[in-house]
Amino acid sequence: MEKMEKAVPSWFEFLKTNLSANQVIGMDYSQYPASALDARTKFFTEASLEVKNVPNLVDMVWGDERPARPVKPVMVLDA
């Protein structure tokens, strides 16, 4: 899906159009600001779709093998 291209629906419009009433959409609530999550939940609820919180799938794949976040300062590289 081409994000934000003219005449291409947003991901949430795509889901609204392609899912049937009472289907469930899984979203990791921790990945959205509260205002965006509220807006999406309202949008989907009005379309008779259910939104459920799901775990972050990337974190599940990494498991205990995920490396620690880097703590070194950011540096600018020459072009």
Backbone atoms as SQL, in Angstrom:
CREATE TABLE atoms (id INTEGER PRIMARY KEY, chain TEXT, resi INTEGER, resn TEXT, atom TEXT, x REAL, y REAL, z REAL);
INSERT INTO atoms VALUES
  (1, 'A', 1, 'MET', 'N', 0.846, -1.175, 0.000),
  (2, 'A', 1, 'MET', 'CA', 0.000, 0.000, 0.000),
  (3, 'A', 1, 'MET', 'C', 0.893, 1.240, 0.000),
  (4, 'A', 2, 'GLU', 'N', 0.603, 2.166, -0.837),
  (5, 'A', 2, 'GLU', 'CA', 1.374, 3.402, -0.939),
  (6, 'A', 2, 'GLU', 'C', 0.831, 4.412, 0.058),
  (7, 'A', 3, 'LYS', 'N', 1.635, 4.736, 1.015),
  (8, 'A', 3, 'LYS', 'CA', 1.185, 5.624, 2.085),
  (9, 'A', 3, 'LYS', 'C', 1.102, 7.070, 1.612),
  (10, 'A', 4, 'MET', 'N', -0.042, 7.672, 1.844),
  (11, 'A', 4, 'MET', 'CA', -0.286, 9.090, 1.606),
  (12, 'A', 4, 'MET', 'C', -0.163, 9.504, 0.144),
  (13, 'A', 5, 'GLU', 'N', -0.350, 8.580, -0.774),
  (14, 'A', 5, 'GLU', 'CA', -0.363, 8.917, -2.187),
  (15, 'A', 5, 'GLU', 'C', -1.772, 9.362, -2.563),
  (16, 'A', 6, 'LYS', 'N', -1.876, 10.243, -3.524),
  (17, 'A', 6, 'LYS', 'CA', -3.179, 10.726, -3.973),
  (18, 'A', 6, 'LYS', 'C', -4.036, 9.563, -4.459),
  (19, 'A', 7, 'ALA', 'N', -5.287, 9.538, -4.049),
  (20, 'A', 7, 'ALA', 'CA', -6.271, 8.522, -4.430),
  (21, 'A', 7, 'ALA', 'C', -6.004, 7.147, -3.814),
  (22, 'A', 8, 'VAL', 'N', -5.082, 7.047, -2.861),
  (23, 'A', 8, 'VAL', 'CA', -4.833, 5.790, -2.164),
  (24, 'A', 8, 'VAL', 'C', -5.416, 5.935, -0.761),
  (25, 'A', 9, 'PRO', 'N', -6.280, 5.002, -0.353),
  (26, 'A', 9, 'PRO', 'CA', -6.895, 5.139, 0.973),
  (27, 'A', 9, 'PRO', 'C', -5.874, 4.948, 2.098),
  (28, 'A', 10, 'SER', 'N', -6.157, 5.566, 3.236),
  (29, 'A', 10, 'SER', 'CA', -5.319, 5.349, 4.418),
  (30, 'A', 10, 'SER', 'C', -5.520, 3.904, 4.877),
  (31, 'A', 11, 'TRP', 'N', -4.641, 3.427, 5.734),
  (32, 'A', 11, 'TRP', 'CA', -4.749, 2.033, 6.181),
  (33, 'A', 11, 'TRP', 'C', -6.058, 1.791, 6.920),
  (34, 'A', 12, 'PHE', 'N', -6.522, 2.790, 7.678),
  (35, 'A', 12, 'PHE', 'CA', -7.755, 2.580, 8.426),
  (36, 'A', 12, 'PHE', 'C', -8.981, 2.646, 7.513),
  (37, 'A', 13, 'GLU', 'N', -8.947, 3.471, 6.458),
  (38, 'A', 13, 'GLU', 'CA', -10.032, 3.465, 5.475),
  (39, 'A', 13, 'GLU', 'C', -10.039, 2.135, 4.713),
  (40, 'A', 14, 'PHE', 'N', -8.861, 1.626, 4.397),
  (41, 'A', 14, 'PHE', 'CA', -8.745, 0.345, 3.713),
  (42, 'A', 14, 'PHE', 'C', -9.392, -0.768, 4.536),
  (43, 'A', 15, 'LEU', 'N', -9.079, -0.795, 5.844),
  (44, 'A', 15, 'LEU', 'CA', -9.670, -1.818, 6.707),
  (45, 'A', 15, 'LEU', 'C', -11.181, -1.673, 6.795),
  (46, 'A', 16, 'LYS', 'N', -11.649, -0.450, 6.954),
  (47, 'A', 16, 'LYS', 'CA', -13.089, -0.203, 7.048),
  (48, 'A', 16, 'LYS', 'C', -13.803, -0.732, 5.795),
  (49, 'A', 17, 'THR', 'N', -13.192, -0.523, 4.643),
  (50, 'A', 17, 'THR', 'CA', -13.787, -0.938, 3.378),
  (51, 'A', 17, 'THR', 'C', -13.720, -2.454, 3.166),
  (52, 'A', 18, 'ASN', 'N', -12.654, -3.081, 3.650),
  (53, 'A', 18, 'ASN', 'CA', -12.416, -4.484, 3.324),
  (54, 'A', 18, 'ASN', 'C', -12.773, -5.486, 4.416),
  (55, 'A', 19, 'LEU', 'N', -13.158, -5.014, 5.590),
  (56, 'A', 19, 'LEU', 'CA', -13.574, -5.925, 6.651),
  (57, 'A', 19, 'LEU', 'C', -15.087, -5.888, 6.812),
  (58, 'A', 20, 'SER', 'N', -15.622, -6.975, 7.309),
  (59, 'A', 20, 'SER', 'CA', -17.055, -7.070, 7.557),
  (60, 'A', 20, 'SER', 'C', -17.363, -6.634, 8.980),
  (61, 'A', 21, 'ALA', 'N', -18.613, -6.279, 9.223),
  (62, 'A', 21, 'ALA', 'CA', -19.044, -5.880, 10.561),
  (63, 'A', 21, 'ALA', 'C', -18.695, -6.970, 11.570),
  (64, 'A', 22, 'ASN', 'N', -18.329, -6.530, 12.761),
  (65, 'A', 22, 'ASN', 'CA', -17.998, -7.389, 13.906),
  (66, 'A', 22, 'ASN', 'C', -16.649, -8.099, 13.793),
  (67, 'A', 23, 'GLN', 'N', -15.868, -7.809, 12.766),
  (68, 'A', 23, 'GLN', 'CA', -14.522, -8.368, 12.726),
  (69, 'A', 23, 'GLN', 'C', -13.648, -7.574, 13.698),
  (70, 'A', 24, 'VAL', 'N', -12.510, -8.150, 14.059),
  (71, 'A', 24, 'VAL', 'CA', -11.644, -7.573, 15.090),
  (72, 'A', 24, 'VAL', 'C', -10.346, -7.081, 14.464),
  (73, 'A', 25, 'ILE', 'N', -9.929, -5.894, 14.887),
  (74, 'A', 25, 'ILE', 'CA', -8.659, -5.314, 14.468),
  (75, 'A', 25, 'ILE', 'C', -7.751, -5.288, 15.697),
  (76, 'A', 26, 'GLY', 'N', -6.578, -5.880, 15.582),
  (77, 'A', 26, 'GLY', 'CA', -5.617, -5.886, 16.684),
  (78, 'A', 26, 'GLY', 'C', -4.632, -4.744, 16.527),
  (79, 'A', 27, 'MET', 'N', -4.464, -3.967, 17.595),
  (80, 'A', 27, 'MET', 'CA', -3.516, -2.852, 17.588),
  (81, 'A', 27, 'MET', 'C', -2.732, -2.870, 18.898),
  (82, 'A', 28, 'ASP', 'N', -1.454, -2.576, 18.816),
  (83, 'A', 28, 'ASP', 'CA', -0.642, -2.432, 20.026),
  (84, 'A', 28, 'ASP', 'C', -0.843, -1.012, 20.522),
  (85, 'A', 29, 'TYR', 'N', -1.634, -0.863, 21.576),
  (86, 'A', 29, 'TYR', 'CA', -1.986, 0.465, 22.087),
  (87, 'A', 29, 'TYR', 'C', -0.762, 1.287, 22.479),
  (88, 'A', 30, 'SER', 'N', 0.327, 0.631, 22.853),
  (89, 'A', 30, 'SER', 'CA', 1.511, 1.376, 23.302),
  (90, 'A', 30, 'SER', 'C', 2.216, 2.101, 22.149),
  (91, 'A', 31, 'GLN', 'N', 1.819, 1.816, 20.913),
  (92, 'A', 31, 'GLN', 'CA', 2.472, 2.423, 19.756),
  (93, 'A', 31, 'GLN', 'C', 1.764, 3.668, 19.236),
  (94, 'A', 32, 'TYR', 'N', 0.701, 4.081, 19.912),
  (95, 'A', 32, 'TYR', 'CA', -0.089, 5.224, 19.458),
  (96, 'A', 32, 'TYR', 'C', -0.260, 6.245, 20.573),
  (97, 'A', 33, 'PRO', 'N', -0.222, 7.528, 20.244),
  (98, 'A', 33, 'PRO', 'CA', -0.592, 8.542, 21.238),
  (99, 'A', 33, 'PRO', 'C', -2.076, 8.357, 21.584),
  (100, 'A', 34, 'ALA', 'N', -2.454, 8.720, 22.790),
  (101, 'A', 34, 'ALA', 'CA', -3.832, 8.519, 23.253),
  (102, 'A', 34, 'ALA', 'C', -4.848, 9.146, 22.303),
  (103, 'A', 35, 'SER', 'N', -4.568, 10.344, 21.809),
  (104, 'A', 35, 'SER', 'CA', -5.532, 11.012, 20.923),
  (105, 'A', 35, 'SER', 'C', -5.724, 10.241, 19.618),
  (106, 'A', 36, 'ALA', 'N', -4.654, 9.707, 19.041),
  (107, 'A', 36, 'ALA', 'CA', -4.753, 8.934, 17.803),
  (108, 'A', 36, 'ALA', 'C', -5.481, 7.618, 18.059),
  (109, 'A', 37, 'LEU', 'N', -5.183, 6.976, 19.185),
  (110, 'A', 37, 'LEU', 'CA', -5.840, 5.721, 19.518),
  (111, 'A', 37, 'LEU', 'C', -7.336, 5.938, 19.720),
  (112, 'A', 38, 'ASP', 'N', -7.701, 7.005, 20.413),
  (113, 'A', 38, 'ASP', 'CA', -9.117, 7.323, 20.614),
  (114, 'A', 38, 'ASP', 'C', -9.822, 7.564, 19.276),
  (115, 'A', 39, 'ALA', 'N', -9.166, 8.297, 18.392),
  (116, 'A', 39, 'ALA', 'CA', -9.761, 8.597, 17.087),
  (117, 'A', 39, 'ALA', 'C', -9.939, 7.326, 16.258),
  (118, 'A', 40, 'ARG', 'N', -8.938, 6.456, 16.236),
  (119, 'A', 40, 'ARG', 'CA', -9.034, 5.215, 15.457),
  (120, 'A', 40, 'ARG', 'C', -10.098, 4.294, 16.042),
  (121, 'A', 41, 'THR', 'N', -10.112, 4.172, 17.365),
  (122, 'A', 41, 'THR', 'CA', -11.099, 3.319, 18.010),
  (123, 'A', 41, 'THR', 'C', -12.512, 3.800, 17.699),
  (124, 'A', 42, 'LYS', 'N', -12.729, 5.097, 17.786),
  (125, 'A', 42, 'LYS', 'CA', -14.042, 5.664, 17.472),
  (126, 'A', 42, 'LYS', 'C', -14.397, 5.394, 16.004),
  (127, 'A', 43, 'PHE', 'N', -13.439, 5.616, 15.105),
  (128, 'A', 43, 'PHE', 'CA', -13.646, 5.389, 13.673),
  (129, 'A', 43, 'PHE', 'C', -14.082, 3.948, 13.403),
  (130, 'A', 44, 'PHE', 'N', -13.354, 2.988, 14.005),
  (131, 'A', 44, 'PHE', 'CA', -13.666, 1.590, 13.763),
  (132, 'A', 44, 'PHE', 'C', -14.964, 1.166, 14.445),
  (133, 'A', 45, 'THR', 'N', -15.207, 1.665, 15.632),
  (134, 'A', 45, 'THR', 'CA', -16.447, 1.333, 16.342),
  (135, 'A', 45, 'THR', 'C', -17.668, 1.808, 15.555),
  (136, 'A', 46, 'GLU', 'N', -17.582, 3.003, 14.997),
  (137, 'A', 46, 'GLU', 'CA', -18.680, 3.523, 14.181),
  (138, 'A', 46, 'GLU', 'C', -18.898, 2.693, 12.919),
  (139, 'A', 47, 'ALA', 'N', -17.878, 1.957, 12.497),
  (140, 'A', 47, 'ALA', 'CA', -17.985, 1.085, 11.328),
  (141, 'A', 47, 'ALA', 'C', -18.326, -0.354, 11.740),
  (142, 'A', 48, 'SER', 'N', -18.724, -0.535, 13.002),
  (143, 'A', 48, 'SER', 'CA', -19.086, -1.855, 13.556),
  (144, 'A', 48, 'SER', 'C', -17.915, -2.828, 13.559),
  (145, 'A', 49, 'LEU', 'N', -16.709, -2.303, 13.737),
  (146, 'A', 49, 'LEU', 'CA', -15.506, -3.129, 13.869),
  (147, 'A', 49, 'LEU', 'C', -15.007, -3.018, 15.299),
  (148, 'A', 50, 'GLU', 'N', -14.436, -4.094, 15.806),
  (149, 'A', 50, 'GLU', 'CA', -13.942, -4.119, 17.177),
  (150, 'A', 50, 'GLU', 'C', -12.427, -3.935, 17.180),
  (151, 'A', 51, 'VAL', 'N', -11.927, -3.160, 18.129),
  (152, 'A', 51, 'VAL', 'CA', -10.486, -2.951, 18.276),
  (153, 'A', 51, 'VAL', 'C', -10.043, -3.591, 19.583),
  (154, 'A', 52, 'LYS', 'N', -8.981, -4.395, 19.504),
  (155, 'A', 52, 'LYS', 'CA', -8.431, -5.037, 20.695),
  (156, 'A', 52, 'LYS', 'C', -6.944, -4.741, 20.798),
  (157, 'A', 53, 'ASN', 'N', -6.486, -4.603, 22.025),
  (158, 'A', 53, 'ASN', 'CA', -5.065, -4.412, 22.284),
  (159, 'A', 53, 'ASN', 'C', -4.347, -5.749, 22.100),
  (160, 'A', 54, 'VAL', 'N', -3.238, -5.730, 21.358),
  (161, 'A', 54, 'VAL', 'CA', -2.418, -6.931, 21.176),
  (162, 'A', 54, 'VAL', 'C', -0.982, -6.596, 21.548),
  (163, 'A', 55, 'PRO', 'N', -0.193, -7.593, 21.927),
  (164, 'A', 55, 'PRO', 'CA', 1.207, -7.323, 22.259),
  (165, 'A', 55, 'PRO', 'C', 1.989, -6.856, 21.039),
  (166, 'A', 56, 'ASN', 'N', 3.078, -6.166, 21.283),
  (167, 'A', 56, 'ASN', 'CA', 3.962, -5.721, 20.221),
  (168, 'A', 56, 'ASN', 'C', 4.621, -6.954, 19.607),
  (169, 'A', 57, 'LEU', 'N', 4.284, -7.262, 18.368),
  (170, 'A', 57, 'LEU', 'CA', 4.772, -8.482, 17.730),
  (171, 'A', 57, 'LEU', 'C', 6.286, -8.473, 17.523),
  (172, 'A', 58, 'VAL', 'N', 6.862, -7.321, 17.290),
  (173, 'A', 58, 'VAL', 'CA', 8.317, -7.235, 17.121),
  (174, 'A', 58, 'VAL', 'C', 9.011, -7.635, 18.425),
  (175, 'A', 59, 'ASP', 'N', 8.505, -7.142, 19.547),
  (176, 'A', 59, 'ASP', 'CA', 9.084, -7.519, 20.838),
  (177, 'A', 59, 'ASP', 'C', 8.961, -9.017, 21.082),
  (178, 'A', 60, 'MET', 'N', 7.846, -9.602, 20.657),
  (179, 'A', 60, 'MET', 'CA', 7.665, -11.041, 20.839),
  (180, 'A', 60, 'MET', 'C', 8.673, -11.836, 20.015),
  (181, 'A', 61, 'VAL', 'N', 8.968, -11.375, 18.801),
  (182, 'A', 61, 'VAL', 'CA', 9.937, -12.074, 17.954),
  (183, 'A', 61, 'VAL', 'C', 11.335, -11.977, 18.545),
  (184, 'A', 62, 'TRP', 'N', 11.714, -10.802, 19.028),
  (185, 'A', 62, 'TRP', 'CA', 13.036, -10.623, 19.621),
  (186, 'A', 62, 'TRP', 'C', 13.192, -11.464, 20.890),
  (187, 'A', 63, 'GLY', 'N', 12.157, -11.469, 21.714),
  (188, 'A', 63, 'GLY', 'CA', 12.254, -12.194, 22.983),
  (189, 'A', 63, 'GLY', 'C', 13.414, -11.672, 23.820),
  (190, 'A', 64, 'ASP', 'N', 14.113, -12.578, 24.481),
  (191, 'A', 64, 'ASP', 'CA', 15.238, -12.201, 25.342),
  (192, 'A', 64, 'ASP', 'C', 16.507, -11.889, 24.549),
  (193, 'A', 65, 'GLU', 'N', 16.494, -12.139, 23.234),
  (194, 'A', 65, 'GLU', 'CA', 17.684, -11.930, 22.423),
  (195, 'A', 65, 'GLU', 'C', 17.817, -10.509, 21.897),
  (196, 'A', 66, 'ARG', 'N', 16.852, -9.650, 22.212),
  (197, 'A', 66, 'ARG', 'CA', 16.907, -8.275, 21.715),
  (198, 'A', 66, 'ARG', 'C', 18.103, -7.563, 22.349),
  (199, 'A', 67, 'PRO', 'N', 18.944, -6.943, 21.518),
  (200, 'A', 67, 'PRO', 'CA', 20.085, -6.220, 22.081),
  (201, 'A', 67, 'PRO', 'C', 19.622, -4.974, 22.829),
  (202, 'A', 68, 'ALA', 'N', 20.449, -4.532, 23.755),
  (203, 'A', 68, 'ALA', 'CA', 20.131, -3.327, 24.526),
  (204, 'A', 68, 'ALA', 'C', 20.122, -2.115, 23.592),
  (205, 'A', 69, 'ARG', 'N', 19.326, -1.121, 23.946),
  (206, 'A', 69, 'ARG', 'CA', 19.313, 0.107, 23.147),
  (207, 'A', 69, 'ARG', 'C', 20.670, 0.793, 23.261),
  (208, 'A', 70, 'PRO', 'N', 21.148, 1.375, 22.168),
  (209, 'A', 70, 'PRO', 'CA', 22.442, 2.067, 22.237),
  (210, 'A', 70, 'PRO', 'C', 22.344, 3.301, 23.131),
  (211, 'A', 71, 'VAL', 'N', 23.427, 3.581, 23.821),
  (212, 'A', 71, 'VAL', 'CA', 23.442, 4.748, 24.715),
  (213, 'A', 71, 'VAL', 'C', 24.497, 5.767, 24.298),
  (214, 'A', 72, 'LYS', 'N', 25.187, 5.480, 23.199),
  (215, 'A', 72, 'LYS', 'CA', 26.198, 6.413, 22.711),
  (216, 'A', 72, 'LYS', 'C', 25.516, 7.624, 22.082),
  (217, 'A', 73, 'PRO', 'N', 26.175, 8.780, 22.106),
  (218, 'A', 73, 'PRO', 'CA', 25.582, 9.966, 21.473),
  (219, 'A', 73, 'PRO', 'C', 25.469, 9.773, 19.966),
  (220, 'A', 74, 'VAL', 'N', 24.519, 10.449, 19.379),
  (221, 'A', 74, 'VAL', 'CA', 24.329, 10.422, 17.917),
  (222, 'A', 74, 'VAL', 'C', 25.455, 11.211, 17.272),
  (223, 'A', 75, 'MET', 'N', 25.957, 10.720, 16.142),
  (224, 'A', 75, 'MET', 'CA', 27.013, 11.464, 15.444),
  (225, 'A', 75, 'MET', 'C', 26.628, 11.642, 13.988),
  (226, 'A', 76, 'VAL', 'N', 27.082, 12.720, 13.390),
  (227, 'A', 76, 'VAL', 'CA', 26.800, 13.017, 11.993),
  (228, 'A', 76, 'VAL', 'C', 27.929, 12.450, 11.150),
  (229, 'A', 77, 'LEU', 'N', 27.574, 11.692, 10.120),
  (230, 'A', 77, 'LEU', 'CA', 28.565, 11.130, 9.223),
  (231, 'A', 77, 'LEU', 'C', 28.716, 12.018, 8.010),
  (232, 'A', 78, 'ASP', 'N', 29.915, 12.040, 7.446),
  (233, 'A', 78, 'ASP', 'CA', 30.139, 12.788, 6.216),
  (234, 'A', 78, 'ASP', 'C', 29.372, 12.138, 5.072),
  (235, 'A', 79, 'ALA', 'N', 28.944, 12.961, 4.144),
  (236, 'A', 79, 'ALA', 'CA', 28.192, 12.435, 2.993),
  (237, 'A', 79, 'ALA', 'C', 29.060, 11.548, 2.134);
